[in-house]
Amino acid sequence: MNKKVSLFFVSLLLTINVNAIDLIPTTIYEATGGVTDIVIDKNRIFVSTSTSSVDIFDLNDTKPIKSIKVPQIKDFMGDIIDTKIYNLDVYKDKVLLTSQGIKGFREINIYSNGTLETVISVKKKMFISKAKFINEDKILFSLLGNEMYLYDLKSKKIIWKIDVKPNDAVFNSTFSDFALNEDKTIAVVADESGDLKIVDINKGKVIKVLANKNLDKVFKVDYKNNKIITAGQDGRCVIYNTKTNKDYFLRKKDWFLIYGAGLSPSGKLGAFSSDENNNVTVFNTNTKSKLFKLTQNPMTLSSILFISEDEIFVTTDSNKFNYYNLKGK
């Protein structure tokens, strides 16, 4: 190979690694309100909204085929307002909801067989931030004050409660997010400190702290196949490999906050909100190569969800959310 040809291929390789391919949405879905969370289950899309509903979509239908309605509430002035649903989860035929309640408190409900049942009432006066199924009988939930609970649905009792902080910490940091590993034995908890706490769910104990990579609040965290990704207020997207104990971060150069991040099922691909235009960069977590830029997201990101190695949903505070096929289909 002569020198000119060799230089051409080196230049081409650098271009591929530096310049991500711009992608527009393959499909745009429309919910009944601003989207707060998204879950995929058996070719159905579940999205929670800020307008008293969980909308259920078929993958092939851009409008909801069904909506779960949550009662409206009274605000501090006594006016009737829509209930914001903060997050949801799905297990078999059950839908778990964390929603706004009166006087700023929050509650957890489960929808099943057409009935909405209260699990944790506003009467408990809890500021619940997120809840997820561990199995059919147990749920894990966190409060804004960074307290975490494992709750038994059958006995209606708390199994354990912990303050999610290292032993040498004096104060708790405000909770941001948690993610579960595949067998739901480990939770990775993010908060305003930037450090990640690894919680053993069976023991109800913080077993490890990943520190000093995010220097400020972590908005979102995801955990797939021994890899963790963060979305940080400090403009850092950190990748941790829990198997090799190695880590690195990518930094936003032109904006301060990274609101969303997610991993593909294998953990080989990561994605994070990468500029002020709400674009999402998809990259190879092993090589750090930037592969795609997902465009036309209308507002601040609320979720990034890979449903396969080639398919991603991006939701924002808008009622419209985008599906991208990385193969261009």
Backbone hydrogen bonds, N-H to C=O, Kabsch-Sander energy under -0.5 kcal/mol:
donor,donor_aa,acceptor,acceptor_aa,energy
6,S,2,N,-2.2
7,L,3,K,-2.4
8,F,4,K,-1.8
9,F,5,V,-2.0
10,V,6,S,-2.0
11,S,7,L,-2.5
12,L,8,F,-2.4
13,L,9,F,-2.3
14,L,10,V,-2.2
15,T,11,S,-2.0
16,I,12,L,-2.2
17,N,13,L,-2.1
18,V,14,L,-2.1
19,N,15,T,-2.6
20,A,18,V,-0.8
21,I,291,L,-2.7
23,L,293,K,-3.1
26,T,323,Y,-2.4
27,T,323,Y,-1.7
29,Y,27,T,-0.5
29,Y,321,F,-2.9
30,E,62,T,-2.5
31,A,319,N,-3.5
35,V,316,T,-0.7
35,V,318,S,-2.2
36,T,48,S,-2.6
37,D,48,S,-1.0
39,V,46,F,-2.5
41,D,44,R,-2.6
44,R,41,D,-1.2
45,I,57,F,-2.7
46,F,39,V,-3.1
46,F,44,R,-0.5
47,V,45,I,-0.5
47,V,55,D,-2.5
48,S,37,D,-1.7
49,T,53,S,-1.5
50,S,34,G,-1.5
52,S,83,T,-2.7
54,V,68,I,-2.2
55,D,47,V,-2.5
55,D,53,S,-0.5
56,I,66,K,-3.2
57,F,45,I,-2.9
59,L,43,N,-1.5
61,D,58,D,-2.2
65,I,56,I,-2.8
66,K,56,I,-1.4
68,I,54,V,-3.1
69,K,67,S,-0.6
70,V,52,S,-2.8
73,I,81,I,-2.0
75,D,79,D,-2.6
78,G,75,D,-1.7
81,I,73,I,-3.2
85,I,49,T,-2.3
86,Y,84,K,-0.6
86,Y,98,T,-2.3
87,N,98,T,-1.1
89,D,96,L,-1.6
91,Y,94,K,-2.5
94,K,91,Y,-2.4
95,V,111,Y,-2.2
96,L,89,D,-3.0
96,L,94,K,-0.5
97,L,109,N,-3.0
98,T,87,N,-2.2
99,S,97,L,-0.5
99,S,107,E,-2.5
100,Q,84,K,-2.6
101,G,105,F,-2.4
104,G,101,G,-0.9
105,F,102,I,-1.8
106,R,126,M,-2.6
107,E,99,S,-2.3
108,I,120,I,-2.0
109,N,97,L,-2.3
110,I,117,E,-2.7
111,Y,95,V,-2.9
112,S,110,I,-0.5
112,S,115,T,-2.4
115,T,112,S,-1.8
117,E,110,I,-2.9
117,E,115,T,-0.7
119,V,108,I,-3.1
120,I,108,I,-1.6
121,S,119,V,-0.5
124,K,121,S,-1.8
125,K,122,V,-2.0
128,I,126,M,-1.0
129,S,142,S,-3.1
130,K,142,S,-1.3
132,K,140,L,-2.5
134,I,135,N,-0.5
134,I,138,K,-2.8
135,N,138,K,-1.6
139,I,151,Y,-2.1
140,L,132,K,-3.0
141,F,149,Y,-2.3
142,S,130,K,-2.3
143,L,147,E,-2.6
144,L,127,F,-2.5
146,N,143,L,-2.1
148,M,162,I,-2.8
149,Y,141,F,-3.0
150,L,160,W,-2.2
151,Y,139,I,-2.8
151,Y,149,Y,-0.5
152,D,157,K,-3.0
153,L,137,D,-3.5
153,L,151,Y,-0.6
154,K,137,D,-0.6
156,K,152,D,-1.2
157,K,152,D,-1.0
159,I,150,L,-2.9
160,W,150,L,-1.2
162,I,148,M,-2.4
164,V,146,N,-2.8
164,V,162,I,-0.6
165,K,163,D,-1.8
169,A,166,P,-1.5
175,F,144,L,-2.4
176,S,190,A,-2.5
177,D,190,A,-1.5
179,A,188,V,-1.9
181,N,186,I,-2.0
184,K,181,N,-1.3
187,A,199,V,-2.2
188,V,179,A,-2.9
189,V,187,A,-0.6
189,V,197,K,-2.8
190,A,177,D,-3.4
191,D,195,D,-0.5
192,E,174,T,-1.7
194,G,191,D,-1.1
196,L,210,L,-2.6
197,K,189,V,-2.3
198,I,208,K,-3.0
199,V,187,A,-3.1
199,V,197,K,-0.6
200,D,198,I,-0.5
200,D,205,K,-2.8
201,I,185,T,-2.4
201,I,199,V,-0.7
202,N,185,T,-0.6
204,G,200,D,-2.0
205,K,200,D,-1.4
207,I,198,I,-2.8
207,I,205,K,-0.6
208,K,198,I,-1.1
210,L,196,L,-2.9
211,A,209,V,-0.7
214,N,194,G,-0.5
215,L,213,K,-0.5
218,V,191,D,-2.1
219,F,217,K,-0.6
219,F,231,A,-2.7
220,K,231,A,-1.0
222,D,229,I,-1.9
224,K,227,K,-2.5
227,K,224,K,-1.7
228,I,240,Y,-2.5
229,I,222,D,-2.1
230,T,238,V,-1.5
231,A,220,K,-2.0
232,G,236,R,-1.5
233,Q,217,K,-3.4
235,G,232,G,-1.5
237,C,250,L,-3.0
238,V,236,R,-0.6
239,I,248,Y,-2.9
240,Y,228,I,-2.4
240,Y,238,V,-0.5
241,N,246,K,-2.9
242,T,226,N,-2.5
242,T,240,Y,-0.6
243,K,226,N,-0.7
245,N,241,N,-1.9
246,K,241,N,-0.8
248,Y,239,I,-1.7
250,L,237,C,-2.7
252,K,235,G,-2.6
258,I,232,G,-1.8
259,Y,257,L,-0.6
262,G,271,A,-2.1
264,S,269,L,-2.4
267,G,264,S,-1.2
270,G,283,F,-2.5
271,A,262,G,-2.0
272,F,281,T,-1.7
273,S,260,G,-2.0
274,S,279,N,-2.6
275,D,279,N,-0.7
278,N,275,D,-1.5
280,V,294,L,-1.9
281,T,272,F,-2.6
282,V,292,F,-2.9
283,F,270,G,-2.6
284,N,289,S,-2.5
285,T,268,K,-2.4
285,T,283,F,-0.6
286,N,268,K,-0.5
288,K,284,N,-2.6
290,K,17,N,-1.3
291,L,282,V,-3.1
291,L,289,S,-0.5
292,F,282,V,-1.6
293,K,21,I,-2.8
294,L,280,V,-3.5
295,T,23,L,-2.8
295,T,293,K,-0.7
302,S,315,T,-2.7
303,S,315,T,-1.5
305,L,313,F,-2.8
306,F,263,L,-0.5
307,I,311,E,-2.2
308,S,311,E,-1.2
312,I,324,Y,-2.3
313,F,305,L,-3.1
314,V,322,N,-2.6
315,T,303,S,-2.3
317,D,300,T,-1.6
321,F,29,Y,-1.9
322,N,314,V,-2.2
323,Y,27,T,-2.7
324,Y,312,I,-2.9
326,L,310,D,-3.3
326,L,324,Y,-0.6
328,G,325,N,-2.1
